[in-house]
């Protein structure tokens, strides 16, 4: 993901990537559903910090901007 997307866009892209991998036959249905459910559960329980898990670190061990 480039540096231009907002958090909702990144979340949507992750969601579609898992579905696309399943769609072309590179993943099993049960594993894909488990991954999607885990991502949705994480977002629902921690909406304020979920976006921080989508932003890559700039350097090993470095903090993400705005994620304290």
Secondary structure by P-SEA (a helix, b strand, c coil): ccccccaaaaaaaaaaaaaaaaaaccccaaaaaaaaaaaaaaaaaccccccccccccccccccccccc
